Amino acid sequence: MPVEMSPEEFDALVDTALDDIPDELARLVRNVVVLVEEEPPEGEPDDLLGLYDGVALTERDSSMLPHLPDRIFLYRGPLLDMCDDEEDLANEVRITVVHEVAHHFGIDDARLHDLGYA
């Protein structure tokens, strides 16, 4: 059964997950904005939990011009739908945040799966 939660309470879970990123890694995250959307965009799977939209740090070079921030999207609807309770939801939000931040650092899905974040 899906979890019922207000958008404000959900945002608080996202804030907590971001705050839990170790400071030594958080300091390296540059020019990234985290956005919560209700559902994934059309053309994406309905059960998509998050998405990194940007250029990974490992793919950047000094010739790149300054650009708009990379974006991390979290999709509230699918996260609520897949979880049985608020504890499960908080855990899935944390995993999804770590997963998408890892993409910012150039870590691919295969390695995230090995680490338990896919």
N, CA, C and O atoms as a GROMACS GRO file, in nm:
protein
  472
    1MET      N    1   0.084  -0.118   0.000
    1MET     CA    2   0.000   0.000   0.000
    1MET      C    3   0.089   0.124   0.000
    1MET      O    4   0.181   0.134   0.081
    2PRO      N    5   0.062   0.218  -0.088
    2PRO     CA    6   0.146   0.338  -0.098
    2PRO      C    7   0.144   0.421   0.032
    2PRO      O    8   0.047   0.418   0.108
    3VAL      N    9   0.250   0.493   0.053
    3VAL     CA   10   0.261   0.581   0.169
    3VAL      C   11   0.191   0.713   0.137
    3VAL      O   12   0.205   0.766   0.027
    4GLU      N   13   0.117   0.764   0.234
    4GLU     CA   14   0.055   0.896   0.222
    4GLU      C   15   0.147   0.995   0.293
    4GLU      O   16   0.183   0.974   0.409
    5MET      N   17   0.185   1.104   0.223
    5MET     CA   18   0.273   1.203   0.285
    5MET      C   19   0.258   1.334   0.209
    5MET      O   20   0.249   1.336   0.086
    6SER      N   21   0.256   1.443   0.284
    6SER     CA   22   0.244   1.575   0.220
    6SER      C   23   0.374   1.608   0.146
    6SER      O   24   0.480   1.555   0.176
    7PRO      N   25   0.363   1.696   0.048
    7PRO     CA   26   0.485   1.738  -0.022
    7PRO      C   27   0.590   1.798   0.073
    7PRO      O   28   0.710   1.778   0.053
    8GLU      N   29   0.545   1.870   0.175
    8GLU     CA   30   0.639   1.930   0.270
    8GLU      C   31   0.713   1.824   0.351
    8GLU      O   32   0.833   1.836   0.375
    9GLU      N   33   0.642   1.721   0.393
    9GLU     CA   34   0.706   1.612   0.467
    9GLU      C   35   0.804   1.536   0.378
    9GLU      O   36   0.911   1.496   0.422
   10PHE      N   37   0.767   1.518   0.252
   10PHE     CA   38   0.855   1.450   0.157
   10PHE      C   39   0.982   1.533   0.136
   10PHE      O   40   1.092   1.478   0.136
   11ASP      N   41   0.966   1.664   0.119
   11ASP     CA   42   1.082   1.751   0.102
   11ASP      C   43   1.175   1.742   0.222
   11ASP      O   44   1.297   1.747   0.207
   12ALA      N   45   1.118   1.728   0.341
   12ALA     CA   46   1.200   1.714   0.462
   12ALA      C   47   1.282   1.585   0.457
   12ALA      O   48   1.397   1.583   0.503
   13LEU      N   49   1.225   1.477   0.402
   13LEU     CA   50   1.301   1.352   0.386
   13LEU      C   51   1.418   1.373   0.290
   13LEU      O   52   1.528   1.322   0.312
   14VAL      N   53   1.392   1.447   0.183
   14VAL     CA   54   1.499   1.475   0.085
   14VAL      C   55   1.608   1.558   0.152
   14VAL      O   56   1.727   1.530   0.134
   15ASP      N   57   1.569   1.660   0.228
   15ASP     CA   58   1.667   1.744   0.298
   15ASP      C   59   1.753   1.660   0.393
   15ASP      O   60   1.874   1.678   0.400
   16THR      N   61   1.690   1.569   0.465
   16THR     CA   62   1.763   1.482   0.557
   16THR      C   63   1.861   1.394   0.480
   16THR      O   64   1.976   1.378   0.522
   17ALA      N   65   1.817   1.338   0.368
   17ALA     CA   66   1.905   1.253   0.288
   17ALA      C   67   2.025   1.333   0.236
   17ALA      O   68   2.137   1.282   0.234
   18LEU      N   69   2.002   1.456   0.195
   18LEU     CA   70   2.112   1.541   0.148
   18LEU      C   71   2.207   1.576   0.263
   18LEU      O   72   2.329   1.577   0.246
   19ASP      N   73   2.150   1.605   0.380
   19ASP     CA   74   2.232   1.638   0.497
   19ASP      C   75   2.317   1.519   0.541
   19ASP      O   76   2.422   1.538   0.603
   20ASP      N   77   2.272   1.397   0.511
   20ASP     CA   78   2.345   1.277   0.552
   20ASP      C   79   2.464   1.244   0.462
   20ASP      O   80   2.542   1.154   0.493
   21ILE      N   81   2.477   1.315   0.350
   21ILE     CA   82   2.593   1.293   0.264
   21ILE      C   83   2.716   1.342   0.340
   21ILE      O   84   2.717   1.455   0.388
   22PRO      N   85   2.819   1.260   0.352
   22PRO     CA   86   2.938   1.302   0.427
   22PRO      C   87   2.994   1.435   0.374
   22PRO      O   88   2.997   1.460   0.254
   23ASP      N   89   3.037   1.520   0.467
   23ASP     CA   90   3.085   1.653   0.432
   23ASP      C   91   3.196   1.650   0.328
   23ASP      O   92   3.201   1.737   0.240
   24GLU      N   93   3.286   1.550   0.337
   24GLU     CA   94   3.397   1.546   0.242
   24GLU      C   95   3.349   1.522   0.099
   24GLU      O   96   3.416   1.563   0.004
   25LEU      N   97   3.234   1.457   0.083
   25LEU     CA   98   3.176   1.441  -0.051
   25LEU      C   99   3.089   1.560  -0.087
   25LEU      O  100   3.094   1.609  -0.200
   26ALA      N  101   3.009   1.606   0.007
   26ALA     CA  102   2.918   1.718  -0.018
   26ALA      C  103   2.995   1.841  -0.067
   26ALA      O  104   2.946   1.916  -0.152
   27ARG      N  105   3.115   1.862  -0.015
   27ARG     CA  106   3.197   1.977  -0.057
   27ARG      C  107   3.235   1.969  -0.205
   27ARG      O  108   3.262   2.071  -0.268
   28LEU      N  109   3.238   1.849  -0.259
   28LEU     CA  110   3.277   1.830  -0.399
   28LEU      C  111   3.161   1.844  -0.497
   28LEU      O  112   3.183   1.854  -0.618
   29VAL      N  113   3.041   1.845  -0.446
   29VAL     CA  114   2.923   1.861  -0.532
   29VAL      C  115   2.913   2.009  -0.567
   29VAL      O  116   2.895   2.094  -0.480
   30ARG      N  117   2.925   2.039  -0.694
   30ARG     CA  118   2.924   2.178  -0.740
   30ARG      C  119   2.819   2.198  -0.848
   30ARG      O  120   2.800   2.114  -0.936
   31ASN      N  121   2.752   2.311  -0.837
   31ASN     CA  122   2.660   2.354  -0.943
   31ASN      C  123   2.554   2.247  -0.973
   31ASN      O  124   2.530   2.211  -1.089
   32VAL      N  125   2.490   2.197  -0.866
   32VAL     CA  126   2.386   2.095  -0.878
   32VAL      C  127   2.264   2.141  -0.799
   32VAL      O  128   2.277   2.188  -0.686
   33VAL      N  129   2.150   2.127  -0.858
   33VAL     CA  130   2.025   2.158  -0.790
   33VAL      C  131   1.943   2.029  -0.779
   33VAL      O  132   1.941   1.949  -0.872
   34VAL      N  133   1.878   2.010  -0.665
   34VAL     CA  134   1.794   1.892  -0.643
   34VAL      C  135   1.649   1.938  -0.649
   34VAL      O  136   1.608   2.029  -0.578
   35LEU      N  137   1.573   1.873  -0.736
   35LEU     CA  138   1.433   1.909  -0.758
   35LEU      C  139   1.343   1.789  -0.732
   35LEU      O  140   1.377   1.676  -0.768
   36VAL      N  141   1.230   1.814  -0.670
   36VAL     CA  142   1.130   1.709  -0.650
   36VAL      C  143   1.016   1.734  -0.748
   36VAL      O  144   0.959   1.843  -0.751
   37GLU      N  145   0.986   1.635  -0.827
   37GLU     CA  146   0.873   1.638  -0.921
   37GLU      C  147   0.774   1.530  -0.879
   37GLU      O  148   0.813   1.431  -0.817
   38GLU      N  149   0.649   1.549  -0.912
   38GLU     CA  150   0.548   1.451  -0.873
   38GLU      C  151   0.566   1.319  -0.949
   38GLU      O  152   0.559   1.212  -0.889
   39GLU      N  153   0.589   1.327  -1.079
   39GLU     CA  154   0.600   1.207  -1.164
   39GLU      C  155   0.715   1.224  -1.263
   39GLU      O  156   0.754   1.337  -1.294
   40PRO      N  157   0.769   1.113  -1.313
   40PRO     CA  158   0.872   1.123  -1.417
   40PRO      C  159   0.814   1.185  -1.544
   40PRO      O  160   0.693   1.180  -1.566
   41PRO      N  161   0.899   1.244  -1.627
   41PRO     CA  162   0.849   1.303  -1.752
   41PRO      C  163   0.796   1.197  -1.848
   41PRO      O  164   0.831   1.079  -1.840
   42GLU      N  165   0.712   1.241  -1.936
   42GLU     CA  166   0.657   1.152  -2.038
   42GLU      C  167   0.772   1.089  -2.117
   42GLU      O  168   0.869   1.157  -2.151
   43GLY      N  169   0.759   0.962  -2.144
   43GLY     CA  170   0.863   0.890  -2.216
   43GLY      C  171   0.958   0.815  -2.124
   43GLY      O  172   1.034   0.730  -2.170
   44GLU      N  173   0.956   0.846  -1.996
   44GLU     CA  174   1.037   0.775  -1.897
   44GLU      C  175   0.950   0.670  -1.830
   44GLU      O  176   0.827   0.682  -1.829
   45PRO      N  177   1.011   0.566  -1.773
   45PRO     CA  178   0.932   0.463  -1.704
   45PRO      C  179   0.852   0.524  -1.588
   45PRO      O  180   0.900   0.614  -1.519
   46ASP      N  181   0.731   0.475  -1.568
   46ASP     CA  182   0.643   0.525  -1.461
   46ASP      C  183   0.701   0.501  -1.322
   46ASP      O  184   0.666   0.572  -1.228
   47ASP      N  185   0.790   0.402  -1.309
   47ASP     CA  186   0.846   0.370  -1.178
   47ASP      C  187   0.986   0.428  -1.157
   47ASP      O  188   1.057   0.385  -1.066
   48LEU      N  189   1.025   0.524  -1.240
   48LEU     CA  190   1.155   0.589  -1.225
   48LEU      C  191   1.155   0.670  -1.095
   48LEU      O  192   1.065   0.751  -1.072
   49LEU      N  193   1.255   0.648  -1.011
   49LEU     CA  194   1.260   0.713  -0.880
   49LEU      C  195   1.340   0.843  -0.882
   49LEU      O  196   1.309   0.937  -0.809
   50GLY      N  197   1.441   0.848  -0.965
   50GLY     CA  198   1.525   0.967  -0.972
   50GLY      C  199   1.600   0.972  -1.104
   50GLY      O  200   1.606   0.873  -1.178
   51LEU      N  201   1.657   1.089  -1.132
   51LEU     CA  202   1.729   1.106  -1.258
   51LEU      C  203   1.836   1.214  -1.240
   51LEU      O  204   1.809   1.320  -1.183
   52TYR      N  205   1.955   1.186  -1.288
   52TYR     CA  206   2.062   1.286  -1.291
   52TYR      C  207   2.068   1.342  -1.432
   52TYR      O  208   2.080   1.267  -1.529
   53ASP      N  209   2.059   1.473  -1.444
   53ASP     CA  210   2.064   1.540  -1.573
   53ASP      C  211   2.181   1.639  -1.569
   53ASP      O  212   2.169   1.748  -1.513
   54GLY      N  213   2.292   1.600  -1.627
   54GLY     CA  214   2.408   1.686  -1.626
   54GLY      C  215   2.530   1.617  -1.683
   54GLY      O  216   2.520   1.512  -1.746
   55VAL      N  217   2.644   1.678  -1.661
   55VAL     CA  218   2.771   1.624  -1.707
   55VAL      C  219   2.848   1.580  -1.583
   55VAL      O  220   2.880   1.662  -1.497
   56ALA      N  221   2.877   1.452  -1.574
   56ALA     CA  222   2.949   1.399  -1.459
   56ALA      C  223   3.085   1.466  -1.446
   56ALA      O  224   3.147   1.504  -1.545
   57LEU      N  225   3.130   1.480  -1.323
   57LEU     CA  226   3.260   1.543  -1.298
   57LEU      C  227   3.372   1.473  -1.373
   57LEU      O  228   3.469   1.538  -1.414
   58THR      N  229   3.362   1.343  -1.391
   58THR     CA  230   3.467   1.267  -1.460
   58THR      C  231   3.469   1.293  -1.610
   58THR      O  232   3.564   1.256  -1.678
   59GLU      N  233   3.364   1.357  -1.663
   59GLU     CA  234   3.356   1.385  -1.806
   59GLU      C  235   3.382   1.532  -1.839
   59GLU      O  236   3.376   1.571  -1.956
   60ARG      N  237   3.408   1.612  -1.739
   60ARG     CA  238   3.432   1.755  -1.760
   60ARG      C  239   3.581   1.780  -1.782
   60ARG      O  240   3.667   1.705  -1.735
   61ASP      N  241   3.607   1.889  -1.855
   61ASP     CA  242   3.746   1.932  -1.868
   61ASP      C  243   3.752   2.084  -1.858
   61ASP      O  244   3.649   2.152  -1.854
   62SER      N  245   3.871   2.136  -1.854
   62SER     CA  246   3.889   2.279  -1.830
   62SER      C  247   3.841   2.366  -1.946
   62SER      O  248   3.824   2.486  -1.930
   63SER      N  249   3.818   2.307  -2.063
   63SER     CA  250   3.772   2.386  -2.177
   63SER      C  251   3.620   2.410  -2.174
   63SER      O  252   3.567   2.487  -2.254
   64MET      N  253   3.551   2.343  -2.082
   64MET     CA  254   3.406   2.360  -2.077
   64MET      C  255   3.371   2.498  -2.021
   64MET      O  256   3.427   2.541  -1.920
   65LEU      N  257   3.280   2.564  -2.087
   65LEU     CA  258   3.233   2.693  -2.041
   65LEU      C  259   3.143   2.674  -1.920
   65LEU      O  260   3.084   2.567  -1.903
   66PRO      N  261   3.130   2.777  -1.837
   66PRO     CA  262   3.031   2.766  -1.727
   66PRO      C  263   2.893   2.737  -1.787
   66PRO      O  264   2.858   2.786  -1.894
   67HIS      N  265   2.818   2.658  -1.717
   67HIS     CA  266   2.689   2.616  -1.770
   67HIS      C  267   2.584   2.618  -1.659
   67HIS      O  268   2.615   2.637  -1.542
   68LEU      N  269   2.462   2.597  -1.700
   68LEU     CA  270   2.353   2.589  -1.603
   68LEU      C  271   2.380   2.474  -1.507
   68LEU      O  272   2.454   2.382  -1.540
   69PRO      N  273   2.320   2.478  -1.389
   69PRO     CA  274   2.345   2.370  -1.293
   69PRO      C  275   2.300   2.234  -1.346
   69PRO      O  276   2.202   2.224  -1.420
   70ASP      N  277   2.374   2.130  -1.306
   70ASP     CA  278   2.325   1.994  -1.325
   70ASP      C  279   2.200   1.981  -1.239
   70ASP      O  280   2.182   2.056  -1.143
   71ARG      N  281   2.115   1.887  -1.275
   71ARG     CA  282   1.991   1.869  -1.199
   71ARG      C  283   1.977   1.725  -1.155
   71ARG      O  284   2.005   1.631  -1.230
   72ILE      N  285   1.933   1.710  -1.031
   72ILE     CA  286   1.894   1.580  -0.979
   72ILE      C  287   1.745   1.589  -0.953
   72ILE      O  288   1.698   1.673  -0.877
   73PHE      N  289   1.671   1.501  -1.018
   73PHE     CA  290   1.526   1.494  -0.999
   73PHE      C  291   1.493   1.374  -0.911
   73PHE      O  292   1.547   1.266  -0.929
   74LEU      N  293   1.404   1.395  -0.816
   74LEU     CA  294   1.345   1.288  -0.738
   74LEU      C  295   1.197   1.287  -0.769
   74LEU      O  296   1.133   1.392  -0.769
   75TYR      N  297   1.142   1.169  -0.794
   75TYR     CA  298   1.001   1.157  -0.835
   75TYR      C  299   0.918   1.104  -0.720
   75TYR      O  300   0.921   0.986  -0.686
   76ARG      N  301   0.844   1.196  -0.661
   76ARG     CA  302   0.767   1.169  -0.539
   76ARG      C  303   0.666   1.055  -0.555
   76ARG      O  304   0.661   0.966  -0.471
   77GLY      N  305   0.588   1.059  -0.662
   77GLY     CA  306   0.482   0.959  -0.683
   77GLY      C  307   0.534   0.816  -0.682
   77GLY      O  308   0.485   0.734  -0.605
   78PRO      N  309   0.632   0.784  -0.767
   78PRO     CA  310   0.685   0.647  -0.767
   78PRO      C  311   0.748   0.607  -0.634
   78PRO      O  312   0.735   0.492  -0.592
   79LEU      N  313   0.815   0.700  -0.566
   79LEU     CA  314   0.873   0.667  -0.437
   79LEU      C  315   0.764   0.636  -0.335
   79LEU      O  316   0.776   0.539  -0.260
   80LEU      N  317   0.659   0.715  -0.332
   80LEU     CA  318   0.547   0.687  -0.240
   80LEU      C  319   0.481   0.554  -0.273
   80LEU      O  320   0.447   0.476  -0.184
   81ASP      N  321   0.464   0.528  -0.403
   81ASP     CA  322   0.394   0.406  -0.447
   81ASP      C  323   0.470   0.278  -0.412
   81ASP      O  324   0.408   0.176  -0.383
   82MET      N  325   0.603   0.283  -0.413
   82MET     CA  326   0.679   0.159  -0.393
   82MET      C  327   0.702   0.125  -0.246
   82MET      O  328   0.748   0.014  -0.216
   83CYS      N  329   0.671   0.216  -0.156
   83CYS     CA  330   0.706   0.196  -0.015
   83CYS      C  331   0.584   0.159   0.069
   83CYS      O  332   0.472   0.201   0.040
   84ASP      N  333   0.610   0.080   0.173
   84ASP     CA  334   0.503   0.032   0.260
   84ASP      C  335   0.481   0.120   0.382
   84ASP      O  336   0.371   0.122   0.438
   85ASP      N  337   0.584   0.192   0.424
   85ASP     CA  338   0.570   0.278   0.542
   85ASP      C  339   0.672   0.391   0.534
   85ASP      O  340   0.755   0.394   0.443
   86GLU      N  341   0.665   0.484   0.630
   86GLU     CA  342   0.752   0.601   0.625
   86GLU      C  343   0.899   0.565   0.643
   86GLU      O  344   0.986   0.632   0.585
   87GLU      N  345   0.929   0.464   0.720
   87GLU     CA  346   1.068   0.421   0.738
   87GLU      C  347   1.125   0.368   0.606
   87GLU      O  348   1.238   0.400   0.568
   88ASP      N  349   1.045   0.288   0.537
   88ASP     CA  350   1.085   0.236   0.406
   88ASP      C  351   1.104   0.352   0.308
   88ASP      O  352   1.201   0.352   0.231
   89LEU      N  353   1.014   0.449   0.311
   89LEU     CA  354   1.023   0.565   0.222
   89LEU      C  355   1.151   0.645   0.250
   89LEU      O  356   1.222   0.683   0.157
   90ALA      N  357   1.179   0.671   0.377
   90ALA     CA  358   1.300   0.747   0.412
   90ALA      C  359   1.424   0.675   0.360
   90ALA      O  360   1.516   0.739   0.310
   91ASN      N  361   1.427   0.543   0.371
   91ASN     CA  362   1.540   0.465   0.321
   91ASN      C  363   1.550   0.474   0.170
   91ASN      O  364   1.660   0.492   0.116
   92GLU      N  365   1.439   0.462   0.099
   92GLU     CA  366   1.440   0.469  -0.048
   92GLU      C  367   1.480   0.608  -0.097
   92GLU      O  368   1.552   0.620  -0.196
   93VAL      N  369   1.435   0.711  -0.028
   93VAL     CA  370   1.475   0.848  -0.065
   93VAL      C  371   1.626   0.862  -0.047
   93VAL      O  372   1.693   0.917  -0.134
   94ARG      N  373   1.679   0.813   0.064
   94ARG     CA  374   1.823   0.820   0.089
   94ARG      C  375   1.901   0.747  -0.020
   94ARG      O  376   1.998   0.799  -0.074
   95ILE      N  377   1.857   0.626  -0.053
   95ILE     CA  378   1.923   0.547  -0.157
   95ILE      C  379   1.918   0.620  -0.291
   95ILE      O  380   2.017   0.625  -0.364
   96THR      N  381   1.802   0.678  -0.324
   96THR     CA  382   1.787   0.747  -0.452
   96THR      C  383   1.874   0.872  -0.457
   96THR      O  384   1.936   0.900  -0.560
   97VAL      N  385   1.881   0.947  -0.349
   97VAL     CA  386   1.967   1.066  -0.344
   97VAL      C  387   2.113   1.024  -0.364
   97VAL      O  388   2.183   1.083  -0.445
   98VAL      N  389   2.158   0.925  -0.291
   98VAL     CA  390   2.296   0.878  -0.304
   98VAL      C  391   2.323   0.830  -0.447
   98VAL      O  392   2.427   0.860  -0.505
   99HIS      N  393   2.229   0.756  -0.503
   99HIS     CA  394   2.242   0.704  -0.640
   99HIS      C  395   2.262   0.818  -0.740
   99HIS      O  396   2.352   0.812  -0.823
  100GLU      N  397   2.178   0.920  -0.731
  100GLU     CA  398   2.187   1.030  -0.828
  100GLU      C  399   2.310   1.117  -0.804
  100GLU      O  400   2.372   1.162  -0.901
  101VAL      N  401   2.346   1.142  -0.680
  101VAL     CA  402   2.469   1.216  -0.652
  101VAL      C  403   2.590   1.138  -0.704
  101VAL      O  404   2.685   1.198  -0.755
  102ALA      N  405   2.587   1.007  -0.691
  102ALA     CA  406   2.696   0.924  -0.742
  102ALA      C  407   2.713   0.942  -0.893
  102ALA      O  408   2.825   0.942  -0.943
  103HIS      N  409   2.602   0.956  -0.964
  103HIS     CA  410   2.613   0.981  -1.109
  103HIS      C  411   2.686   1.113  -1.135
  103HIS      O  412   2.760   1.124  -1.232
  104HIS      N  413   2.666   1.213  -1.049
  104HIS     CA  414   2.738   1.340  -1.061
  104HIS      C  415   2.889   1.317  -1.054
  104HIS      O  416   2.967   1.386  -1.119
  105PHE      N  417   2.930   1.218  -0.974
  105PHE     CA  418   3.071   1.185  -0.961
  105PHE      C  419   3.119   1.085  -1.067
  105PHE      O  420   3.234   1.043  -1.066
  106GLY      N  421   3.029   1.046  -1.159
  106GLY     CA  422   3.069   0.958  -1.268
  106GLY      C  423   3.058   0.810  -1.238
  106GLY      O  424   3.112   0.728  -1.312
  107ILE      N  425   2.990   0.774  -1.131
  107ILE     CA  426   2.974   0.633  -1.095
  107ILE      C  427   2.854   0.578  -1.172
  107ILE      O  428   2.745   0.634  -1.166
  108ASP      N  429   2.875   0.470  -1.245
  108ASP     CA  430   2.768   0.416  -1.329
  108ASP      C  431   2.677   0.319  -1.253
  108ASP      O  432   2.706   0.280  -1.139
  109ASP      N  433   2.567   0.281  -1.318
  109ASP     CA  434   2.467   0.195  -1.254
  109ASP      C  435   2.523   0.060  -1.212
  109ASP      O  436   2.485   0.007  -1.108
  110ALA      N  437   2.613   0.004  -1.291
  110ALA     CA  438   2.670  -0.128  -1.256
  110ALA      C  439   2.745  -0.120  -1.124
  110ALA      O  440   2.730  -0.206  -1.037
  111ARG      N  441   2.826  -0.016  -1.108
  111ARG     CA  442   2.902  -0.001  -0.982
  111ARG      C  443   2.808   0.031  -0.866
  111ARG      O  444   2.829  -0.017  -0.755
  112LEU      N  445   2.705   0.111  -0.891
  112LEU     CA  446   2.607   0.140  -0.786
  112LEU      C  447   2.534   0.015  -0.744
  112LEU      O  448   2.502  -0.002  -0.626
  113HIS      N  449   2.506  -0.073  -0.838
  113HIS     CA  450   2.442  -0.201  -0.804
  113HIS      C  451   2.534  -0.280  -0.713
  113HIS      O  452   2.489  -0.336  -0.613
  114ASP      N  453   2.662  -0.286  -0.746
  114ASP     CA  454   2.759  -0.357  -0.663
  114ASP      C  455   2.765  -0.301  -0.521
  114ASP      O  456   2.788  -0.374  -0.425
  115LEU      N  457   2.745  -0.170  -0.510
  115LEU     CA  458   2.751  -0.103  -0.380
  115LEU      C  459   2.618  -0.106  -0.304
  115LEU      O  460   2.611  -0.064  -0.189
  116GLY      N  461   2.512  -0.155  -0.372
  116GLY     CA  462   2.380  -0.164  -0.307
  116GLY      C  463   2.294  -0.040  -0.324
  116GLY      O  464   2.200  -0.020  -0.248
  117TYR      N  465   2.326   0.044  -0.424
  117TYR     CA  466   2.251   0.166  -0.445
  117TYR      C  467   2.180   0.168  -0.580
  117TYR      O  468   2.158   0.275  -0.637
  118ALA      N  469   2.144   0.053  -0.631
  118ALA     CA  470   2.073   0.049  -0.760
  118ALA      C  471   1.952  -0.041  -0.749
  118ALA      O  472   1.879  -0.058  -0.846
   0.00000   0.00000   0.00000
